[in-house]
Amino acid sequence: MAGKIINTLKYGDRRTKNKLYFLFGILATGVVVLLLALVLSSMALGVLAFLALLVDGLVLMNTAFGTKEISMKQIKPTSEEEKAESKDTPGALEWISSEQKQKENREEETSVKNPLISYDEKKLKKVMYAYKVKREHVPIMIEYCQAEGISQCPAYAWRDSKYLYFLLLEQEPRMIKAELSGIDGIHIRRGMTARPSTEYANMQEKSLVSKLFAEYLPNYYQTSDGYKIEFKKNMYSAAPGVWCTATSVKNLLKLFSGHFILDNNNVSDENDYYKEIYIARILFWDNVYTPSEYKEKVIATLRHLAEANISVDTFNEYLAKMLIKGLIPQEYADFAINRRAVK
């Protein structure tokens, strides 16, 4: 009984609380009258006090102790200990089961860790419309951009007469741009260390974005020093400081034409003709050039070499280096020699 009364006073509805307060008032009055009857030795006051206490007790015993419905939001822990207990031990007032809460928490964590999952077809169209993406846009994969804090991010690229734009599909989409006048060509960084098992984790989970951008993931190749095998990849600049995957280059060439510049290379001391064919071979390995495009590029470069205004000794020296280092086969060298003879 006492527990019910205390619970009702804490959580009961207003009407029940008011009734209890009224009964407590009668009880207190009855006790005072009883004490007064004893002091004055008054039979009448004693009977009146007895009747008041009796009626009060009967009414109290027949009172229904109801509590109003409350939600978890209305119950606020008063200490860190109570918070922990409320979180770890599901109570009778919880509207969502512990299992359901865990599921929602997992989904929330996944959404935060992998922002690509939040992009469905509707959101993607809305974002592209908001950022005024041109119809002539192309998808690319950005490896990194230190200045903008970008890492392994799918993006849409397009251009106007002055700028090259990138719409980044991150947790919150954002757009960056680079002046076309500042792009002197597409730079190549060859042999960058790669870790295929840990890279592009967001793209490994099934989503609309991973489906649309799967073909723009990096091309990896292996190298070995006889003891250790390492994975490598080549990266290409879309704009100064913005490095993309090799598989994105074909799309970049749809936006602007530019020559290729080899960075961190080991052919810096070679002649320009050697460098051109060396770069063409890298582009062939990275599937930027088709076999026929690669052949056309090599033949065109050898033709320029054969027609160049250089001495026969210099011509033979250039051609010999290409042969010795396996850059071209003998038949291609014969082509250049025959071309030089009829010059």
TISE-116285 format. One record per residue (C-alpha): x, y, z. Coordinates in steps of 0.5 Angstrom, whole numbers. Layout:
X: X; Y: Y; Z: Z;
...
***
This chain:
X: 0; Y: 0; Z: 0;
X: 5; Y: 5; Z: 2;
X: 9; Y: 3; Z: -4;
X: 3; Y: 5; Z: -9;
X: 2; Y: 11; Z: -5;
X: 9; Y: 14; Z: -6;
X: 9; Y: 11; Z: -14;
X: 2; Y: 15; Z: -15;
X: 5; Y: 21; Z: -12;
X: 11; Y: 21; Z: -16;
X: 8; Y: 19; Z: -23;
X: 0; Y: 19; Z: -22;
X: -5; Y: 23; Z: -25;
X: -7; Y: 30; Z: -22;
X: -14; Y: 28; Z: -20;
X: -11; Y: 22; Z: -16;
X: -6; Y: 26; Z: -13;
X: -11; Y: 31; Z: -11;
X: -15; Y: 26; Z: -8;
X: -10; Y: 23; Z: -4;
X: -8; Y: 30; Z: -1;
X: -15; Y: 31; Z: 1;
X: -15; Y: 25; Z: 5;
X: -9; Y: 26; Z: 8;
X: -12; Y: 33; Z: 10;
X: -18; Y: 29; Z: 13;
X: -13; Y: 24; Z: 17;
X: -9; Y: 30; Z: 20;
X: -15; Y: 33; Z: 22;
X: -18; Y: 27; Z: 25;
X: -11; Y: 26; Z: 29;
X: -11; Y: 33; Z: 32;
X: -19; Y: 32; Z: 34;
X: -17; Y: 26; Z: 37;
X: -11; Y: 29; Z: 41;
X: -16; Y: 34; Z: 43;
X: -21; Y: 30; Z: 46;
X: -16; Y: 26; Z: 50;
X: -13; Y: 33; Z: 53;
X: -21; Y: 35; Z: 54;
X: -23; Y: 28; Z: 56;
X: -29; Y: 30; Z: 51;
X: -33; Y: 24; Z: 49;
X: -36; Y: 28; Z: 43;
X: -30; Y: 30; Z: 40;
X: -27; Y: 23; Z: 41;
X: -33; Y: 20; Z: 37;
X: -32; Y: 25; Z: 32;
X: -25; Y: 24; Z: 31;
X: -26; Y: 16; Z: 31;
X: -31; Y: 17; Z: 25;
X: -27; Y: 22; Z: 21;
X: -21; Y: 17; Z: 21;
X: -25; Y: 11; Z: 20;
X: -28; Y: 14; Z: 14;
X: -22; Y: 17; Z: 11;
X: -19; Y: 10; Z: 12;
X: -24; Y: 6; Z: 8;
X: -24; Y: 11; Z: 2;
X: -16; Y: 11; Z: 2;
X: -17; Y: 3; Z: 2;
X: -22; Y: 3; Z: -4;
X: -18; Y: 9; Z: -8;
X: -15; Y: 6; Z: -15;
X: -8; Y: 8; Z: -16;
X: -7; Y: 10; Z: -23;
X: -1; Y: 13; Z: -26;
X: 0; Y: 17; Z: -33;
X: 3; Y: 14; Z: -39;
X: 10; Y: 17; Z: -40;
X: 16; Y: 16; Z: -45;
X: 23; Y: 15; Z: -44;
X: 24; Y: 22; Z: -46;
X: 21; Y: 24; Z: -40;
X: 25; Y: 20; Z: -35;
X: 32; Y: 24; Z: -35;
X: 37; Y: 20; Z: -31;
X: 40; Y: 24; Z: -25;
X: 47; Y: 22; Z: -25;
X: 52; Y: 18; Z: -29;
X: 51; Y: 12; Z: -26;
X: 43; Y: 12; Z: -27;
X: 45; Y: 14; Z: -35;
X: 49; Y: 8; Z: -35;
X: 44; Y: 3; Z: -32;
X: 38; Y: 6; Z: -36;
X: 42; Y: 5; Z: -43;
X: 45; Y: -2; Z: -41;
X: 39; Y: -5; Z: -38;
X: 32; Y: -5; Z: -42;
X: 26; Y: -2; Z: -37;
X: 19; Y: -3; Z: -37;
X: 18; Y: 4; Z: -40;
X: 23; Y: 2; Z: -46;
X: 19; Y: 3; Z: -53;
X: 24; Y: 0; Z: -57;
X: 27; Y: -7; Z: -56;
X: 35; Y: -7; Z: -54;
X: 36; Y: -11; Z: -61;
X: 32; Y: -6; Z: -65;
X: 37; Y: -1; Z: -62;
X: 43; Y: -4; Z: -63;
X: 41; Y: -5; Z: -70;
X: 39; Y: 2; Z: -71;
X: 46; Y: 4; Z: -68;
X: 50; Y: -1; Z: -73;
X: 46; Y: 3; Z: -79;
X: 48; Y: 10; Z: -76;
X: 55; Y: 8; Z: -75;
X: 56; Y: 5; Z: -82;
X: 52; Y: 11; Z: -85;
X: 58; Y: 15; Z: -82;
X: 64; Y: 11; Z: -84;
X: 61; Y: 10; Z: -91;
X: 58; Y: 16; Z: -93;
X: 57; Y: 13; Z: -100;
X: 51; Y: 9; Z: -98;
X: 47; Y: 15; Z: -97;
X: 47; Y: 17; Z: -104;
X: 41; Y: 14; Z: -108;
X: 39; Y: 16; Z: -114;
X: 34; Y: 21; Z: -112;
X: 40; Y: 25; Z: -107;
X: 45; Y: 24; Z: -113;
X: 40; Y: 28; Z: -118;
X: 39; Y: 33; Z: -113;
X: 46; Y: 34; Z: -111;
X: 48; Y: 35; Z: -118;
X: 42; Y: 40; Z: -120;
X: 44; Y: 44; Z: -114;
X: 51; Y: 45; Z: -116;
X: 49; Y: 46; Z: -123;
X: 53; Y: 40; Z: -126;
X: 54; Y: 41; Z: -134;
X: 51; Y: 35; Z: -138;
X: 58; Y: 34; Z: -141;
X: 61; Y: 32; Z: -134;
X: 65; Y: 26; Z: -133;
X: 66; Y: 21; Z: -127;
X: 73; Y: 20; Z: -124;
X: 76; Y: 18; Z: -118;
X: 81; Y: 22; Z: -114;
X: 86; Y: 19; Z: -111;
X: 88; Y: 25; Z: -106;
X: 89; Y: 33; Z: -106;
X: 93; Y: 35; Z: -100;
X: 91; Y: 42; Z: -100;
X: 83; Y: 40; Z: -100;
X: 84; Y: 34; Z: -95;
X: 81; Y: 30; Z: -101;
X: 83; Y: 22; Z: -100;
X: 80; Y: 17; Z: -105;
X: 74; Y: 20; Z: -107;
X: 69; Y: 19; Z: -113;
X: 67; Y: 26; Z: -116;
X: 64; Y: 29; Z: -122;
X: 68; Y: 33; Z: -127;
X: 66; Y: 39; Z: -132;
X: 69; Y: 45; Z: -135;
X: 67; Y: 52; Z: -137;
X: 71; Y: 57; Z: -141;
X: 75; Y: 59; Z: -135;
X: 75; Y: 53; Z: -130;
X: 75; Y: 46; Z: -129;
X: 70; Y: 44; Z: -123;
X: 70; Y: 38; Z: -119;
X: 64; Y: 35; Z: -115;
X: 66; Y: 31; Z: -109;
X: 61; Y: 26; Z: -106;
X: 63; Y: 26; Z: -99;
X: 59; Y: 26; Z: -93;
X: 57; Y: 33; Z: -95;
X: 58; Y: 34; Z: -102;
X: 62; Y: 40; Z: -104;
X: 65; Y: 43; Z: -110;
X: 72; Y: 45; Z: -112;
X: 75; Y: 49; Z: -118;
X: 81; Y: 50; Z: -122;
X: 83; Y: 55; Z: -127;
X: 84; Y: 52; Z: -134;
X: 90; Y: 57; Z: -135;
X: 94; Y: 54; Z: -129;
X: 94; Y: 47; Z: -132;
X: 100; Y: 46; Z: -136;
X: 99; Y: 38; Z: -138;
X: 97; Y: 32; Z: -134;
X: 103; Y: 30; Z: -130;
X: 104; Y: 23; Z: -128;
X: 107; Y: 20; Z: -122;
X: 109; Y: 13; Z: -123;
X: 110; Y: 7; Z: -118;
X: 107; Y: 10; Z: -112;
X: 106; Y: 5; Z: -106;
X: 99; Y: 2; Z: -106;
X: 95; Y: -3; Z: -101;
X: 90; Y: -6; Z: -105;
X: 87; Y: -9; Z: -99;
X: 86; Y: -3; Z: -95;
X: 84; Y: 2; Z: -100;
X: 78; Y: 5; Z: -102;
X: 74; Y: 1; Z: -97;
X: 68; Y: 5; Z: -98;
X: 67; Y: 3; Z: -105;
X: 68; Y: -4; Z: -103;
X: 61; Y: -4; Z: -100;
X: 55; Y: -5; Z: -104;
X: 52; Y: 2; Z: -106;
X: 49; Y: 6; Z: -112;
X: 56; Y: 10; Z: -112;
X: 60; Y: 4; Z: -112;
X: 57; Y: 1; Z: -118;
X: 57; Y: 8; Z: -122;
X: 65; Y: 9; Z: -120;
X: 67; Y: 2; Z: -120;
X: 71; Y: 2; Z: -127;
X: 75; Y: 8; Z: -124;
X: 78; Y: 4; Z: -118;
X: 86; Y: 4; Z: -119;
X: 90; Y: -1; Z: -123;
X: 95; Y: -4; Z: -119;
X: 101; Y: -8; Z: -121;
X: 107; Y: -12; Z: -117;
X: 114; Y: -11; Z: -117;
X: 119; Y: -15; Z: -113;
X: 127; Y: -14; Z: -111;
X: 128; Y: -21; Z: -110;
X: 126; Y: -21; Z: -103;
X: 119; Y: -17; Z: -102;
X: 113; Y: -16; Z: -107;
X: 110; Y: -10; Z: -107;
X: 104; Y: -7; Z: -110;
X: 104; Y: 0; Z: -114;
X: 100; Y: 4; Z: -118;
X: 101; Y: 10; Z: -123;
X: 97; Y: 17; Z: -121;
X: 95; Y: 23; Z: -126;
X: 94; Y: 30; Z: -124;
X: 87; Y: 33; Z: -126;
X: 89; Y: 40; Z: -124;
X: 95; Y: 42; Z: -120;
X: 95; Y: 38; Z: -113;
X: 89; Y: 34; Z: -115;
X: 91; Y: 27; Z: -117;
X: 87; Y: 22; Z: -120;
X: 87; Y: 14; Z: -122;
X: 90; Y: 12; Z: -129;
X: 83; Y: 9; Z: -130;
X: 80; Y: 17; Z: -130;
X: 85; Y: 19; Z: -135;
X: 80; Y: 18; Z: -141;
X: 75; Y: 22; Z: -138;
X: 79; Y: 27; Z: -137;
X: 82; Y: 28; Z: -144;
X: 74; Y: 29; Z: -146;
X: 75; Y: 35; Z: -142;
X: 81; Y: 38; Z: -144;
X: 87; Y: 36; Z: -149;
X: 94; Y: 36; Z: -146;
X: 101; Y: 33; Z: -146;
X: 103; Y: 28; Z: -141;
X: 109; Y: 30; Z: -136;
X: 113; Y: 25; Z: -133;
X: 114; Y: 27; Z: -125;
X: 119; Y: 23; Z: -121;
X: 122; Y: 19; Z: -127;
X: 128; Y: 16; Z: -128;
X: 129; Y: 18; Z: -135;
X: 130; Y: 25; Z: -134;
X: 137; Y: 25; Z: -138;
X: 134; Y: 22; Z: -144;
X: 132; Y: 25; Z: -150;
X: 125; Y: 28; Z: -152;
X: 124; Y: 22; Z: -157;
X: 126; Y: 17; Z: -152;
X: 121; Y: 20; Z: -146;
X: 115; Y: 21; Z: -151;
X: 115; Y: 13; Z: -153;
X: 117; Y: 12; Z: -145;
X: 110; Y: 16; Z: -143;
X: 106; Y: 12; Z: -149;
X: 108; Y: 6; Z: -146;
X: 106; Y: 8; Z: -139;
X: 99; Y: 10; Z: -142;
X: 99; Y: 3; Z: -146;
X: 100; Y: -1; Z: -139;
X: 95; Y: 4; Z: -136;
X: 90; Y: 3; Z: -141;
X: 89; Y: 10; Z: -143;
X: 92; Y: 8; Z: -150;
X: 89; Y: 2; Z: -154;
X: 94; Y: -2; Z: -158;
X: 93; Y: 1; Z: -164;
X: 93; Y: 8; Z: -161;
X: 100; Y: 6; Z: -158;
X: 103; Y: 4; Z: -164;
X: 101; Y: 10; Z: -168;
X: 104; Y: 14; Z: -162;
X: 111; Y: 11; Z: -163;
X: 111; Y: 11; Z: -170;
X: 109; Y: 18; Z: -170;
X: 115; Y: 19; Z: -165;
X: 120; Y: 15; Z: -169;
X: 118; Y: 19; Z: -176;
X: 119; Y: 26; Z: -172;
X: 126; Y: 23; Z: -170;
X: 128; Y: 21; Z: -177;
X: 126; Y: 27; Z: -180;
X: 129; Y: 31; Z: -174;
X: 135; Y: 36; Z: -176;
X: 140; Y: 32; Z: -172;
X: 147; Y: 29; Z: -174;
X: 147; Y: 22; Z: -176;
X: 151; Y: 20; Z: -170;
X: 146; Y: 23; Z: -166;
X: 140; Y: 20; Z: -169;
X: 144; Y: 13; Z: -168;
X: 145; Y: 14; Z: -161;
X: 138; Y: 16; Z: -160;
X: 136; Y: 10; Z: -163;
X: 141; Y: 5; Z: -160;
X: 139; Y: 7; Z: -153;
X: 131; Y: 5; Z: -155;
X: 134; Y: -1; Z: -157;
X: 138; Y: -3; Z: -151;
X: 133; Y: -1; Z: -146;
X: 128; Y: -5; Z: -150;
X: 123; Y: 1; Z: -151;
X: 122; Y: -1; Z: -158;
X: 123; Y: -7; Z: -162;
X: 128; Y: -8; Z: -168;
X: 123; Y: -7; Z: -173;
X: 121; Y: 0; Z: -171;
X: 128; Y: 2; Z: -171;
X: 129; Y: -1; Z: -178;
X: 123; Y: 4; Z: -180;
X: 126; Y: 10; Z: -177;
X: 133; Y: 8; Z: -181;
X: 129; Y: 7; Z: -187;
X: 125; Y: 13; Z: -186;
X: 132; Y: 17; Z: -185;
X: 135; Y: 14; Z: -191;
X: 129; Y: 17; Z: -196;
X: 129; Y: 24; Z: -192;
***
